[in-house]
Amino acid sequence: MTLPHPTTDQISLPLVLSVLGDPTRLAIVAHLARREGGKGRMNCGHFLALASKTNLSYHLAKLREAGVPHSEAVGTSRLITLRRDDLDKRFPGLL
């Protein structure tokens, strides 16, 4: 299953800033950013301390639609990585 993601050129600064204005989404991005030096990819279970599963699904979808993370469906899991290269290319220094 392939999830829709915006291309690098479609990532909009107002939309990125809007989704990052939510504390839960900002915490998710912070977790992903800290993890980049290690494995980088995280599944939804890593974020359960931040919100319920339903709430996490909503926040992760909003982030993905804005182009902040990349979500890959692997079986019943979603592996999430930060699209730092795309965001740095589009908006240098944002993260």
HELIX and SHEET records of a PDB file:
HELIX    1   1 THR A    8  GLN A   10  5                                   3    
HELIX    2   2 LEU A   13  LEU A   20  1                                   8    
HELIX    3   3 PRO A   23  ARG A   35  1                                  13    
HELIX    4   4 CYS A   44  PHE A   47  5                                   4    
HELIX    5   5 LYS A   53  ALA A   66  1                                  14    
HELIX    6   6 ARG A   84  ARG A   90  1                                   7    
SHEET    1   A 3 MET A  42  ASN A  43  0                                        
SHEET    2   A 3 SER A  77  LEU A  82 -1                                        
SHEET    3   A 3 PRO A  69  VAL A  74 -1                                        
END                                                                             
